[in-house]
Amino acid sequence: MRNPLTRRRTAGLAALAAASLALTGCGNGLSKGNDNGAASSEKGHVKLRMLIASSGDAETKAVNDAVAVWEKKTGNQVTVTPAQDMTTELSKTFASSKPYDLMYIDAGRFATYADIGALYAYGDKAAQAGDVYPALKDTFTYDNKFYCMPKDSSTLALEINKDMWAKAGLTDADIPTTWDQLHAVAKKLTTGTTVGLSMGATRDRVGAFMVQAGGWPVSADSSKATADTPENLQALQFLQSMLEDGSMKWSSDLDTGWGGEAFGTKKAAMTIEGNWISGAMTADYPDVKYTTAELPAGPKGKGTLAFTQCWGVAAKSKAQAQAIDLINALTTDKQQLENAQAFGVMPSLQTDRAPYLAQFPQNKAFLAGTEYAHGPISLPNFDPVLADFDSKLAGLKTGDPKAILASLQKNASAALAK
Amino acid sequence: MSSGLRRREGPAGWVFVTPMVVILGLFLVVPILMALWVSLLKWNTNDGDPFAGAGDFVGLGNYKHLLVTDGLARSDFATALRNNVYYVLFVVPLQTVLALLLASVINAKRLKGRGFFRTAFFFPSITSSVAIAIVFKFLFIGNGGVNTLLSWIGVHGPSWFNDGRGLFWIWADKLGLVDLTHPPHALTAYSFLGLSWWDWVAGPSVAWFAVILLVIWTSSGTFMLMFVAAMQDIPTDIDDAALVDGATGWKKFWFVTLPQLRPVLFLVLTLGLISTWQVFDQVFIITQGNPDKTTLSPAYLSYSASFTGQDWGGGAAISFILFAIILVMTLLQRRVMRERDKPSRRQRREIAEIRGTA
């Protein structure tokens, strides 16, 4: 709490936050941006403003370097701003009549922004559009329009601590390819101080098991909720069985912030994380030797989740054509491979598969996942629904999977009807 | 104003207060009215100016969603209200008592190094709440400082910020009254505002309790200072007179000091009540409403509805309900404390008698 004295007159922090945004919206008589027509273009050299949610200095530098090359080539100017809190920054920028021209848009939040008309749907105009992985294209498609180019891609895989694996008497042949095998090795790896498997209690991990069981919370065309299906139930029941015998624990129950921390601090022998884990392992836990395998297949085959961000172009931007030109330069196969080298992401283009694999053979499992990965749920009004689901997943061990799915079904249906 | 005053001072007075009225109006009244208008709209930041017709007017629709329509919005709001009620019930009395206690200690004449203690107790209040929240986050992790301390006295501490179990039920479970893993059907089957009675009566969760401890520790310093200032205003001869009359220690504090602190007590309680209903920073930094939504506060819910959910009307509606709650609470408290100030019936009769004889 801040000093209560300064606060005594405020009628709730949020009221003022909302009001100040309303104020900034004042005097901006623009209607909703055009998200379908031709790209707006300014004559002469333009000044573009770019907002990024950088994962760190390496990424900021890589973006700046790539942007500098484009600036030199075209004579345009670009200001790159790394955001501290992307959600707040985006809300602010979309409220203004002169928003950032281009910005990172997270896959999970993409539909919210597309739905309010804040983004310009340029996807099909992008130079490399035809080469993007279909799953990623689906992720950034809303209302049948491909909105924006994914800047890179990430998938989930299973990370295994090599030392613990050997200590438990397991060999390469034991790397799990089915749920039963996963459960069996997790049990073997569980000791007094280590749990077999740990991951975050979130739809972003549990969803992979739903895909493996042939389910998903919403239908393929996102028209209706399909949460309370037998497939999803099977996925939750399997995870519950692992939680019950202690061979799996949520990362928060191990007092860690995410699966990578539980894995790096040797509280868990296996975790399920995306390729971003390699950066954290090198930086924070260099002594942990690990290997990566594809996620085990469920009753309906293989399944993993894909995460990414796209290069969004603001619907209100005055220089959309130039912004798209810059994005084309930032998403070439060559540039994406350089980004992979610089900050550990995977390219979003299929052409890059072979060269990427040659450069990063250790990331084979992640790359394999891109073939069958499912994008995250991205629908407007879904934030509270998914947050509610996550909070219930945290209590899955003693909870009722059927009731959890029933409430997800109810809430998702209500949000879809809005 | 009585007619005896020089009347021409009126307009001049207005001239002098105009700058303040304008500033207050521009930064306080106008934004509040604007937010009130937004709370009646279905509007998001991309729609353009809500005061030039952007956004759909939905009347009280946003309020209805929060209070009437069965759904996630209502049960989330009910959860946030429940959390905040427990927060207020714990924080306000405890921080007031602690502040009063610290103030009495510091005000004691015998105490050496008074300045040091005053600074030490006041320090948390002037430290950034963000910095404190981050420090607490690390103190309260499973193998953090708090649990290490507890382990020295043989207590196995919980995993504070990850523990969403309600305190009341944990205690009841310990006493064998209920089984935490199998709550009684009578409590889970019925609900109010979409939240089961079992959840309503659960008390603050362990995680929320950790936040409560943090806030009490932080804010009692500020209130201590107010009490100290008031205590130093109490004339020493009253103290001496009480001593002569034989009042010592607790009695002196209860019958002599405390009644004279009543205006400050009112101030402290009011400020405490208002600020506790607005708890946001700690939630934003430490827990984001987790675990199991037991640290969700209405202020944080308003923020997340607006910024993450792009439902600005809903977010503004939450803050106006919060505003109403704070207003009612403050008025209620004012009433309770003022009635005690009135002379009792017997006193009034005595006064009347004295007047009658005069």
Contacts between the chains, C-beta under 8 A, distances in Angstrom:
chain1	res1	chain2	res2	distance
A	1	B	129	5.8
A	1	B	215	5.4
A	1	B	218	5.9
A	1	B	219	5.3
A	1	B	275	5.5
A	1	B	276	7.9
A	1	B	279	6.8
A	1	B	281	6.7
A	1	B	282	7.4
A	2	B	129	5.4
A	2	B	281	6.9
A	3	B	125	6.5
A	3	B	126	7.7
A	3	B	222	6.1
A	4	B	219	6.5
A	4	B	222	6.5
A	4	B	271	4.3
A	4	B	272	7.0
A	4	B	274	7.0
A	4	B	275	4.0
A	5	B	222	7.4
A	5	B	271	6.9
A	7	B	274	6.9
A	7	B	275	5.5
A	7	B	278	6.5
A	8	B	270	7.7
A	8	B	271	5.8
A	8	B	274	5.6
A	8	B	275	7.6
A	9	B	28	6.7
A	10	B	278	7.1
A	11	B	32	5.7
A	11	B	319	6.9
A	11	B	320	7.8
A	11	B	322	7.8
A	11	B	323	4.2
A	11	B	326	7.5
A	12	B	278	5.9
A	12	B	298	7.8
A	12	B	299	5.9
A	12	B	302	6.9
A	12	B	319	3.9
A	12	B	320	7.8
A	12	B	322	4.6
A	12	B	323	5.6
A	12	B	326	7.6
A	13	B	278	5.9
A	13	B	280	5.2
A	13	B	299	5.4
A	13	B	302	8.0
A	13	B	303	7.6
A	13	B	319	7.8
A	14	B	280	7.6
A	14	B	299	5.5
A	14	B	302	3.4
A	14	B	303	5.2
A	14	B	306	6.7
A	14	B	315	5.9
A	14	B	316	7.6
A	14	B	318	6.9
A	14	B	319	4.4
A	14	B	322	7.9
A	15	B	31	7.7
A	15	B	32	6.5
A	15	B	35	4.6
A	15	B	302	7.5
A	15	B	316	6.4
A	15	B	319	3.6
A	15	B	320	6.7
A	15	B	322	7.8
A	15	B	323	6.5
A	16	B	31	5.9
A	16	B	32	7.9
A	16	B	35	7.3
A	17	B	303	6.7
A	17	B	306	7.0
A	18	B	35	4.9
A	18	B	38	5.8
A	18	B	302	7.6
A	18	B	306	5.7
A	18	B	312	5.7
A	18	B	315	5.7
A	18	B	316	4.6
A	18	B	319	6.8
A	19	B	31	3.4
A	19	B	32	6.6
A	19	B	34	4.8
A	19	B	35	4.0
A	19	B	38	7.4
A	19	B	316	7.9
A	20	B	31	6.4
A	21	B	45	6.0
A	21	B	306	7.9
A	21	B	312	7.2
A	22	B	31	7.4
A	22	B	34	4.6
A	22	B	35	6.7
A	22	B	37	7.8
A	22	B	38	5.5
A	22	B	50	5.8
A	22	B	51	7.5
A	23	B	31	6.5
A	23	B	34	6.8
A	25	B	45	6.6
A	25	B	48	6.6
A	25	B	49	5.1
A	25	B	50	6.4
A	25	B	54	7.8
A	26	B	49	5.7
A	26	B	51	6.6
A	27	B	49	6.8
A	28	B	48	5.9
A	28	B	49	5.6
A	29	B	48	6.5
A	29	B	49	6.0
A	29	B	52	5.5
A	30	B	48	5.3
A	31	B	48	6.1
A	31	B	54	7.8
A	32	B	46	6.6
A	32	B	47	6.7
A	32	B	48	7.3
A	33	B	46	7.5
A	87	B	307	5.3
A	87	B	308	5.5
A	88	B	307	5.6
A	91	B	45	5.2
A	91	B	306	7.4
A	91	B	307	5.1
A	91	B	310	7.3
A	92	B	45	7.5
A	94	B	44	7.9
A	94	B	45	4.8
A	94	B	46	4.5
A	95	B	45	3.6
A	95	B	46	7.2
A	109	B	308	7.6
A	112	B	309	7.4
A	112	B	310	5.4
A	113	B	46	7.9
A	113	B	310	7.7
A	115	B	310	8.0
A	116	B	44	4.7
A	116	B	45	7.7
A	116	B	46	4.5
A	116	B	47	7.2
A	116	B	310	5.7
A	117	B	46	5.7
A	118	B	45	7.9
A	118	B	46	4.2
A	252	B	162	4.7
A	252	B	290	7.8
A	252	B	291	7.1
A	253	B	159	7.1
A	253	B	162	6.5
A	254	B	142	7.9
A	255	B	141	5.3
A	255	B	142	3.4
A	255	B	143	6.7
A	255	B	159	5.5
A	255	B	162	6.7
A	315	B	46	7.4
A	380	B	310	7.6
A	381	B	309	6.9
A	381	B	311	7.4
A	383	B	304	7.4
A	383	B	308	5.0
A	383	B	309	4.9
A	384	B	72	5.2
A	384	B	73	7.1
A	384	B	76	6.2
A	384	B	304	7.8
A	384	B	305	7.6
A	384	B	309	6.3
A	385	B	72	6.3
A	387	B	289	7.5
A	388	B	72	5.9
A	388	B	76	7.5
A	388	B	293	7.6
A	391	B	164	8.0
A	391	B	289	8.0
A	391	B	290	6.7
A	391	B	291	7.1
A	391	B	292	5.0
A	391	B	293	5.3
A	392	B	292	7.9
A	394	B	164	7.2
A	394	B	290	7.7
A	394	B	291	5.8
A	394	B	292	6.2
A	395	B	164	7.5
A	395	B	292	6.4
A	398	B	181	5.3
A	411	B	71	7.2
A	411	B	72	4.7
A	414	B	71	5.2
A	414	B	72	6.8
A	415	B	72	7.7
